[in-house]
Amino acid sequence: MRHLCLLLLLCCSISCTYTAKITDGATAVDRKQYDVAVPMLEREYKKAKTRKAKGEIALNLGKSYVETSNDEAAIEWYQKAYDNNAGPEALREKAAALKRLERYDEAIQVYTDAGFEIGSKYEFRKDISGAELAQKWLAEEAEGKEREFTVAPAGFNSRQADYAPVPFEERLVFTSDRAAAAGEEKFNWTGRGFTDLFVTDLEGSSSVDAFDSRVNTPDHEGTPAFSADGQEMIFTRCSSPGKREDAYCGLYRSERVGEGWGPASLLSFVRPGANYMHPALSEDGQQLFFSALLEDGWGGYDIYLSNRQEDGSWSDPILMNRAINTQGNEQFPTLDADTLYFSSDGLEGMGGLDIFRTWPTNNGRYAAPKNLKMPVNSGADDFAFSVVRRQGSGLDHTTTGYFSSNRPGGEGSDDIYMYTKKVLPPPPPDPTPVVYKNILDVTVVEKIYEDPTDNSSRILGVKPVPNATIIASIGDQSRTVNTDEEGRLSLVLVDDQNYQFRAERDEYLADEGSFSSRNLPKDPEAPEQRYELELELDKIFRNQEIVLKNIYYDYNESFIRADAQPTLNNLTTILERNPTIRIEMGSHTDCRGKPGYNQELSQARAQAAVDYLVEQGVDRARLEAKGYGEESPIESCICERCTEDQHQRNRRTTFRILE
């Protein structure tokens, strides 16, 4: 499911170009065409003449096999990559694949080796603790303790991807890229078709039909949510606005028309250039939960909530709190009455996405998320939990439903599993008084560069910064403290407060972060909760060029395009946080065109970037503009033989911190 659901229904924060011609494996990987990449890379590996080339190709092969759901092959290629000097990244990815296959002892050892190699045990601490927790749960399973859940694969799985089943009337609607999906174009990420909605009976028989043809299109459709009366459907559709343009996922609404469905319209709060997916409607139809990758999130995909307005429209999304959302990915929310199920790879789990549940408590907060453990969760990605029916009462009560997983042994890349849940006898009451405590660990970290003297060298991970200064603020009150030798500051949180943090150290750029303790859980079953916040300090490399990504100009033009503004806005934030530094904005052209013209054009572009920063409030005295023309390429190719990608890398905008 890493290929199709973790990012999900595709493209996510990255572009998917469907029509570009691919001539080599590295380009195929860069453009997310992993199924296309595999045979190309295997041929290239056999022909490679240096260890460096073999290592790079093997690393791409490992990634391609992960994204096409073959972790066993990925492990082999990541080991080959490491053996050919690909570095600790190969170990990191090998360990993650081992963890997904539940080979936890091996995963822990490889994570340990990777931490030793980069000089930071901090980097892999959560990966190791999750593997150790999974080992504990596996040991409990081996003891033969009574299980709450029993699971079995559904009878309608195909050799393709099948996932996210939801009950609708007396049927089950799910998402699949099986051969019967609409459209004839192949999706080069997976080598299969685009996803559509399909329907089967609630018992999960092998009989499957395509959902309404007015909903299914040649684009990606999936993960629907239905209103209780069956008259409204909200679903995910991922499409590109034009040929060779980035595809993004949005939430669409359709109304029932007779036995079919009417035209779908995009929900009003969906912004262009962002990804929204996995809708879930409350029983009364007044709340919509969904997953999105937005700038205001806590990191990765987060769960949001929107309320229905009096006119039937939906309110602006509300980011759910840090009890649920993490710096990882939270996806696939589903509802059973007031119980919220969702999947996360940021909360402690067995590997990949694990399924958790939470519910509103008497004090209006949500309970601390509970991991559903084995056999629902596994080392792989487990997601999209749904409840279909209940029977009996008391200890004879059972619940049946479905969830999705890409665990080994299934029919396809993602499969649907049926579960039965029974009620276990409650544990004896604990007479100990409950004391609630929420603790925040703020850790100051810095990047580990492959070459410690070069900020353009490969980043291997992060490590703690000891004895850094943290300024912690609540409203108008603040205090200044130093981190310990582990780069950490731990504090007990006060309820319903917004915390602001600023981290500083000499010869580093300061960083800032925030944390809200509003509505954190007070759960008698888990009275003490720990949260984490990382503040990352960038070491100052004076007079070294830093390339700004996503700064593009129209042909022969120098004005700042709208798609360049977010990058320059981030640079504005850095300058605001570090008011004593001065920078040079540099602009470079490629080698095509006359040198004099290129010099003038690059100077105009650098000046346009400076003017934009001044418009954002940066003091002009802190800024210099310098056009380099074509005199400082980073790709040393003969101009007539440079590829378009090489020309693009030479055509760059940079900044450097001045003495």
C-alpha positions in Angstrom: 0.0 0.0 0.0 3.0 2.3 0.2 2.5 2.9 -3.6 -1.2 3.5 -3.6 -2.6 4.4 -0.3 0.0 5.9 2.0 0.4 8.8 -0.3 -3.0 8.2 -1.3 -5.0 7.9 -4.0 -1.8 9.1 -5.5 0.4 11.9 -6.2 -0.2 13.6 -2.9 2.4 16.3 -2.3 4.3 15.3 -5.4 3.6 15.4 -9.0 2.5 12.5 -11.2 3.3 13.0 -14.8 1.5 10.4 -16.9 2.6 11.2 -20.4 6.3 12.1 -20.2 8.7 9.8 -22.2 11.0 7.8 -19.9 14.4 6.7 -21.2 16.2 5.6 -18.0 15.4 4.0 -14.7 16.4 7.0 -12.5 14.1 9.3 -14.5 11.3 6.7 -14.1 11.8 6.7 -10.3 11.9 10.5 -10.2 8.6 10.6 -12.0 7.0 8.0 -9.8 6.7 5.4 -12.6 8.0 2.6 -10.4 6.6 -0.3 -12.5 8.4 1.1 -15.5 11.6 1.7 -13.6 12.2 -1.9 -12.4 13.2 -3.6 -15.7 15.1 -0.6 -16.8 17.1 -0.5 -13.5 17.8 -4.2 -13.5 19.3 -3.9 -17.0 21.3 -0.8 -16.0 22.7 -2.6 -12.9 24.1 -5.4 -15.0 25.9 -2.8 -17.2 27.1 -0.6 -14.5 30.9 -0.4 -14.3 31.5 1.3 -10.9 30.5 0.6 -7.4 29.0 4.1 -7.1 26.8 3.6 -10.1 25.7 0.1 -8.9 24.9 1.6 -5.4 22.7 4.3 -6.9 20.9 1.9 -9.2 20.4 -0.7 -6.4 18.9 2.1 -4.1 16.4 3.0 -6.8 15.6 -0.6 -7.4 14.9 -1.1 -3.6 12.6 1.9 -3.7 10.8 0.7 -6.8 10.2 -2.7 -5.3 8.8 -1.1 -2.1 6.4 1.1 -4.1 5.2 -1.9 -6.1 4.7 -4.0 -2.9 7.6 -6.4 -3.0 9.5 -5.9 0.3 11.4 -9.2 -0.1 13.0 -8.0 -3.3 13.5 -4.6 -1.8 15.6 -6.0 1.1 17.9 -7.7 -1.3 18.5 -4.6 -3.4 18.9 -2.3 -0.4 21.7 -4.7 0.9 23.3 -4.6 -2.6 23.1 -0.8 -2.5 24.8 -0.7 0.9 27.5 -3.1 -0.2 28.1 -0.7 -3.1 28.7 2.4 -0.9 25.1 3.8 -1.1 25.5 4.7 2.6 23.2 4.5 5.6 20.0 5.4 3.6 20.1 1.9 2.3 20.2 0.5 5.8 17.3 2.7 6.9 15.1 1.5 4.1 16.2 -2.1 4.5 15.2 -2.0 8.2 11.8 -0.5 7.3 11.1 -3.3 4.9 12.2 -5.9 7.5 9.8 -4.3 10.0 6.9 -4.4 7.5 7.6 -8.1 7.1 7.6 -8.5 10.9 11.3 -9.6 11.0 11.7 -7.4 14.0 15.0 -8.8 15.4 16.7 -8.2 12.1 15.1 -4.7 11.8 16.3 -3.7 15.2 19.8 -4.8 14.4 19.8 -2.9 11.1 18.4 0.2 12.7 21.1 0.0 15.3 23.8 -0.3 12.7 22.4 2.6 10.8 22.4 4.8 13.9 25.9 3.8 14.7 27.0 4.6 11.1 25.5 8.2 11.0 26.5 8.9 14.6 23.0 9.3 16.0 21.0 6.7 18.0 18.3 9.4 18.3 17.5 9.1 14.6 16.0 5.6 14.8 14.8 5.5 18.4 11.1 5.4 17.5 11.6 2.8 14.9 13.4 0.6 17.4 10.9 1.1 20.2 8.0 0.3 17.8 9.7 -3.0 16.8 10.2 -3.9 20.4 6.6 -3.2 21.2 5.5 -5.4 18.3 7.8 -8.2 19.6 6.0 -7.9 23.0 2.6 -8.2 21.3 3.8 -11.2 19.3 4.9 -12.8 22.5 1.5 -12.3 24.0 0.0 -13.9 21.0 2.3 -16.9 21.4 1.1 -17.3 25.0 -2.3 -18.2 23.7 -4.2 -15.4 25.4 -7.8 -15.1 24.3 -8.2 -12.9 21.3 -10.5 -10.0 20.9 -10.4 -10.2 17.1 -10.3 -13.0 14.5 -9.5 -12.1 10.9 -9.7 -13.8 7.5 -9.2 -12.5 3.9 -12.4 -11.5 2.1 -13.5 -13.7 -0.8 -13.6 -10.9 -3.4 -10.0 -9.9 -3.3 -8.2 -9.7 -6.7 -4.6 -9.8 -7.8 -4.6 -6.0 -7.9 -5.2 -3.5 -5.1 -8.5 -3.7 -3.1 -9.1 -1.5 -0.1 -11.3 0.8 2.0 -14.6 -1.1 2.1 -17.6 0.8 3.5 -21.2 -0.5 4.0 -23.9 1.1 1.9 -27.5 -0.2 2.3 -27.1 -4.0 1.9 -23.9 -3.8 0.0 -20.2 -3.1 0.4 -18.5 -0.4 -1.7 -14.7 -0.6 -2.0 -11.8 0.9 -4.0 -9.8 -1.1 -6.5 -7.6 -0.8 -9.6 -8.7 -4.2 -10.9 -8.9 -4.7 -14.6 -12.6 -3.8 -14.7 -11.8 -0.2 -13.7 -12.9 2.6 -16.1 -10.4 3.9 -18.6 -7.7 2.1 -20.6 -4.6 4.0 -19.6 -2.1 2.3 -17.4 -0.9 4.0 -14.2 2.9 3.8 -14.4 3.3 4.0 -10.6 1.9 0.5 -10.2 1.7 -0.9 -13.8 -2.0 -1.4 -13.3 -5.1 0.7 -14.0 -6.5 3.7 -12.2 -8.8 3.2 -9.2 -12.6 3.0 -9.3 -15.4 2.2 -6.9 -16.8 -1.4 -6.9 -19.6 -3.1 -5.1 -20.3 -6.5 -3.6 -22.7 -7.9 -1.0 -22.2 -7.5 2.7 -21.1 -11.1 3.2 -18.1 -10.4 0.9 -18.9 -13.0 -1.8 -16.8 -13.3 -5.0 -19.4 -11.4 -7.0 -18.2 -7.9 -7.7 -19.7 -5.2 -10.0 -18.5 -1.7 -11.0 -20.2 1.2 -9.1 -22.2 3.9 -10.9 -20.6 4.8 -14.2 -21.4 8.5 -13.6 -19.0 8.4 -10.6 -16.3 6.2 -12.0 -14.1 8.0 -14.6 -10.7 7.4 -16.2 -9.3 9.4 -13.2 -8.8 7.9 -9.7 -11.9 7.5 -7.6 -12.1 5.9 -4.1 -12.8 5.9 -0.4 -16.5 7.0 -0.3 -18.6 8.0 2.6 -22.4 7.8 2.5 -25.1 9.6 4.5 -27.3 7.6 6.8 -30.3 7.9 4.4 -28.2 6.9 1.4 -29.0 10.1 -0.5 -25.5 11.7 -0.3 -22.1 10.5 -1.1 -18.7 12.2 -0.5 -15.7 10.5 -2.1 -12.1 11.1 -3.3 -11.2 11.9 -6.8 -7.6 12.5 -8.0 -7.2 14.3 -11.3 -4.9 16.5 -13.2 -6.2 19.9 -14.5 -4.3 19.5 -17.7 -1.8 17.4 -19.6 1.5 17.0 -17.9 0.3 19.0 -14.9 0.4 17.8 -11.3 -2.5 15.6 -10.1 -4.1 16.3 -6.8 -6.9 14.6 -4.8 -10.0 16.4 -3.7 -13.3 15.6 -2.0 -16.4 15.5 -4.2 -20.1 15.4 -3.4 -22.8 13.6 -5.3 -26.6 13.2 -4.7 -28.7 10.1 -5.3 -30.8 10.3 -8.5 -33.1 7.4 -8.7 -31.0 4.2 -8.5 -27.9 6.1 -9.6 -25.9 9.2 -8.7 -25.8 12.7 -10.1 -22.9 14.9 -11.2 -20.1 15.3 -8.6 -19.0 18.7 -7.4 -15.9 19.7 -5.5 -16.4 20.7 -1.9 -16.0 24.4 -1.4 -13.2 24.3 1.1 -10.9 22.3 -1.1 -7.9 24.5 -2.2 -6.0 23.9 -5.4 -2.5 22.4 -5.1 -3.3 20.4 -1.9 -4.6 16.9 -1.2 -7.8 16.0 0.5 -9.0 12.4 0.9 -10.7 9.6 2.9 -14.0 11.3 4.0 -16.1 10.0 6.9 -19.6 11.3 7.7 -21.1 11.3 11.2 -24.4 9.5 11.8 -26.4 12.8 11.7 -24.5 14.0 8.6 -23.4 17.2 10.3 -19.7 16.4 10.7 -17.2 15.4 8.0 -13.9 13.9 9.0 -11.1 13.6 6.4 -7.4 13.4 5.9 -5.4 16.1 4.2 -1.8 17.3 3.6 -2.0 21.1 4.4 0.4 23.7 5.5 -1.2 24.3 8.8 -0.9 20.6 9.8 1.3 19.0 12.4 3.3 17.1 9.8 2.4 14.6 7.0 -1.2 13.9 6.5 -3.5 14.9 9.4 -7.2 14.4 10.3 -9.5 17.4 9.9 -13.1 18.1 10.8 -15.6 20.2 9.0 -19.1 21.1 10.2 -22.2 21.4 8.0 -23.5 25.0 7.8 -27.2 26.0 7.8 -27.1 26.4 4.1 -25.8 22.9 3.6 -22.2 24.0 2.8 -19.2 22.9 4.8 -17.2 25.0 7.2 -13.4 25.6 6.9 -11.5 22.6 8.1 -10.6 22.3 11.8 -7.3 20.6 12.5 -7.8 17.9 15.2 -5.4 18.1 18.1 -2.1 16.5 18.9 -3.7 13.6 20.8 -4.7 12.3 17.3 -2.4 14.0 14.8 1.4 13.5 14.9 4.4 14.5 12.8 3.7 11.4 10.8 0.7 10.5 8.7 -2.9 10.1 9.9 -5.3 8.8 7.3 -8.4 6.8 6.6 -10.8 8.1 9.3 -14.0 6.1 9.7 -16.8 6.4 12.2 -18.9 3.9 14.2 -21.4 6.1 16.1 -19.0 8.4 18.0 -16.0 6.1 17.9 -13.3 7.4 15.5 -11.0 4.8 13.8 -8.0 6.0 11.9 -4.6 4.9 10.7 -1.3 6.4 11.8 2.4 5.8 11.2 3.3 8.5 13.7 1.8 6.9 16.8 3.7 3.9 18.3 2.8 0.8 16.3 4.0 -2.4 14.6 5.3 -0.8 11.4 3.8 1.1 8.6 0.2 2.3 9.2 -1.5 0.9 12.3 -5.2 1.2 13.0 -6.2 3.1 16.2 -9.5 4.1 17.8 -10.6 7.0 20.0 -13.9 8.4 21.2 -15.1 11.6 22.9 -15.1 11.4 26.7 -17.4 13.0 29.2 -15.2 16.1 29.4 -15.5 16.7 25.7 -12.0 15.5 24.8 -11.0 12.5 22.9 -9.6 9.5 24.7 -5.9 8.6 24.0 -5.8 6.6 20.8 -5.8 2.8 21.3 -3.8 0.6 19.0 -6.0 -2.4 17.9 -2.9 -4.6 18.1 -2.7 -8.1 16.4 -4.2 -9.6 14.4 -5.8 -6.5 13.0 -2.5 -4.6 12.9 0.7 -6.1 11.4 4.1 -4.9 10.4 2.7 -3.8 7.1 0.1 -1.0 6.4 -3.3 -1.6 8.0 -6.1 0.9 7.4 -9.7 1.7 6.6 -11.5 -0.1 9.4 -15.3 -0.3 9.1 -18.1 -1.8 11.2 -20.8 -3.7 9.3 -23.1 -5.3 11.9 -23.5 -6.2 15.6 -25.1 -9.3 17.2 -26.0 -10.4 20.7 -25.4 -8.5 24.0 -23.1 -8.4 27.0 -20.3 -10.9 26.8 -22.1 -12.6 23.9 -21.9 -9.4 21.8 -20.0 -9.6 18.5 -19.1 -7.1 15.9 -18.2 -7.9 12.3 -16.7 -5.7 9.6 -13.7 -5.2 7.3 -10.3 -3.5 7.1 -7.5 -3.3 4.6 -3.9 -4.4 4.7 -0.9 -5.0 2.4 0.5 -7.7 4.7 2.3 -10.6 3.1 0.2 -13.6 2.0 -2.6 -11.7 0.3 -4.0 -12.0 -3.1 -2.9 -8.6 -4.4 -0.9 -5.5 -3.4 -3.6 -4.4 -1.0 -6.3 -6.8 0.3 -9.5 -6.5 2.3 -9.9 -8.6 5.5 -13.1 -9.5 7.4 -12.9 -9.5 11.2 -15.1 -10.6 14.0 -14.7 -8.9 17.4 -16.0 -10.4 20.6 -16.2 -8.8 24.1 -13.6 -9.9 26.6 -14.2 -9.9 30.3 -13.1 -6.6 31.8 -10.0 -6.5 34.0 -10.4 -6.1 37.7 -10.8 -2.5 38.8 -7.7 -0.6 40.0 -8.3 1.2 43.2 -5.3 3.6 42.7 -6.4 7.2 42.3 -5.9 8.5 38.8 -3.4 11.3 38.3 -3.5 12.9 34.9 -0.2 14.2 33.4 0.7 15.3 29.9 4.4 15.7 29.2 6.0 17.4 26.2 9.6 16.5 25.2 11.0 19.3 23.1 14.2 18.2 21.3 16.6 20.5 19.5 18.2 18.7 16.5 20.5 19.5 13.6 21.1 17.8 10.2 23.9 15.3 9.8 25.7 16.0 6.5 27.7 13.4 4.7 30.4 16.0 4.4 30.2 18.1 7.6 31.7 21.1 5.8 29.3 21.2 2.8 25.6 22.0 3.3 24.8 20.7 -0.2 26.1 17.2 0.6 23.6 14.4 1.3 21.7 14.6 4.6 22.0 11.3 6.6 19.6 12.1 9.4 19.4 14.3 12.5 21.1 14.3 15.9 20.4 16.2 19.1 22.0 19.6 19.8 23.2 19.6 23.5 23.1 22.8 25.5 21.0 24.8 23.1 18.9 27.6 24.4 15.1 27.3 24.3 12.8 30.2 25.0 9.4 28.8 26.0 6.4 31.1 26.0 2.8 30.9 27.2 1.0 34.1 26.3 3.0 37.0 27.7 5.1 34.8 30.0 8.4 33.2 28.9 11.4 31.5 30.4 14.8 30.6 29.0 16.3 27.2 29.6 19.1 25.1 28.2 18.6 21.6 26.7 20.4 18.6 28.4 23.1 16.5 26.8 20.4 14.8 24.7 19.2 18.1 23.3 15.9 17.7 25.2 13.7 19.8 27.4 10.8 18.0 29.1 8.0 19.9 30.7 4.6 19.0 32.3 1.9 20.7 30.2 -0.8 23.0 31.6 -4.3 22.3 30.2 -5.7 24.4 27.4 -2.6 26.5 26.6 -0.8 27.4 23.4 3.0 27.0 23.8 5.6 28.8 21.6 9.2 27.7 21.5 12.3 29.3 20.0 15.6 27.4 19.8 18.9 29.2 19.5 22.6 28.4 19.5 25.7 30.4 18.3 26.5 29.8 14.6 23.1 28.2 13.9 19.9 29.7 12.4 17.2 29.8 15.1 14.0 27.7 14.7 10.5 28.2 16.2 7.7 25.8 16.9 4.4 25.6 18.7 2.3 23.1 20.6 -1.3 23.2 21.8 -2.4 21.4 25.0 -6.1 22.2 24.2 -8.4 19.2 24.5 -5.6 16.7 25.2 -7.1 13.5 26.5 -7.8 12.7 30.1 -8.2 8.9 29.8 -8.3 6.9 33.0 -6.8 3.9 31.1 -3.8 6.0 30.0 -3.5 8.9 32.5 0.0 9.8 31.5 0.7 10.9 27.9 3.9 12.0 26.3 4.2 14.2 23.2 7.2 15.2 21.1 8.2 18.4 19.3 11.4 18.8 17.3 13.1 22.1 16.6 15.7 21.9 13.9 18.6 24.3 13.9 20.5 24.8 10.6 24.2 25.3 11.0 25.4 28.5 9.4 27.7 27.8 6.4 28.8 31.3 5.5 29.4 32.2 1.9 28.1 28.8 0.7 25.4 28.6 -1.9 22.0 27.2 -0.9 19.8 26.4 -3.8 16.1 27.4 -3.4 13.8 24.7 -4.8 10.7 25.5 -6.9 11.8 28.9 -8.0 10.9 29.1 -11.7 10.6 31.9 -14.2 8.7 32.2 -17.4 10.9 32.2 -20.5 12.8 35.4 -21.0 11.0 36.9 -17.9 12.1 37.9 -14.4 8.9 38.4 -12.4 8.2 36.2 -9.5 5.5 33.6 -10.4 2.9 32.5 -7.9 4.4 29.0 -7.7 7.7 30.6 -6.5 6.1 32.6 -3.7 5.9 29.8 -1.0 9.6 29.2 -1.2 10.4 32.9 -0.9 7.8 33.2 2.0 9.8 30.4 3.8 13.0 32.4 3.3 11.2 35.5 4.7 10.4 33.5 7.8 14.0 32.5 8.2 15.1 36.1 8.0 12.5 37.2 10.5 13.7 34.6 13.0 17.3 35.6 12.5 17.4 39.4 12.3 21.2 39.8 12.4 22.1 37.9 9.2 22.6 39.3 5.7 22.1 37.3 2.6 22.9 37.5 -1.1 20.2 36.4 -3.5 21.8 34.9 -6.6 20.4 33.9 -9.9 21.9 31.6 -12.6 20.9 30.9 -16.2 21.8 27.8 -18.3 24.4 28.1 -21.0 22.0 28.7 -23.9 21.7 32.3 -25.2 24.3 35.0 -25.4 26.4 35.6 -22.3 25.6 39.3 -22.0 21.9 38.7 -22.2 22.1 35.9 -19.7 24.0 38.2 -17.3 21.3 40.9 -17.6 18.5 38.4 -17.2 20.0 36.7 -14.1 20.6 40.1 -12.5 16.9 41.1 -13.1 15.7 37.8 -11.6 17.9 38.1 -8.5 16.6 41.7 -8.1 13.0 40.5 -8.5 13.6 38.0 -5.6 15.1 40.8 -3.4 12.2 43.1 -4.2 9.7 40.4 -3.3 11.4 39.8 0.1 11.3 43.6 0.7 7.6 43.6 0.0 7.2 40.9 2.7 8.9 43.3 5.2 12.6 42.4 5.1 14.9 45.3 5.4 16.6 46.0 2.0 19.9 46.7 3.8 20.1 43.0 4.7 19.8 41.9 1.0 22.1 41.9 -2.0 21.1 40.8 -5.6 23.7 39.2 -7.8 23.2 37.8 -11.3 25.8 35.1 -12.2 24.5 34.5 -15.8 25.9 31.2 -17.1 29.3 31.5 -15.4 28.8 29.1 -12.5 27.0 25.9 -13.7 26.6 23.0 -11.3 26.3 20.6 -14.2 29.6 20.3 -16.1 28.2 19.2 -19.4 29.0 20.5 -22.9 26.2 23.0 -23.6 25.0 21.3 -26.8 24.9 17.9 -25.1 23.3 19.0 -21.8 19.9 17.3 -21.1 16.9 19.4 -20.2 17.2 18.3 -16.6 20.8 19.5 -16.5 19.8 22.8 -18.0 17.1 23.1 -15.3 19.6 22.4 -12.5 21.9 25.1 -13.8 18.9 27.5 -14.1 18.6 28.1 -10.3 18.0 30.7 -7.7 20.2 30.7 -4.6 21.0 32.5 -1.4 24.1 32.6 0.7 24.7 34.0 4.2 27.2 36.8 4.1 30.0 37.4 6.6 
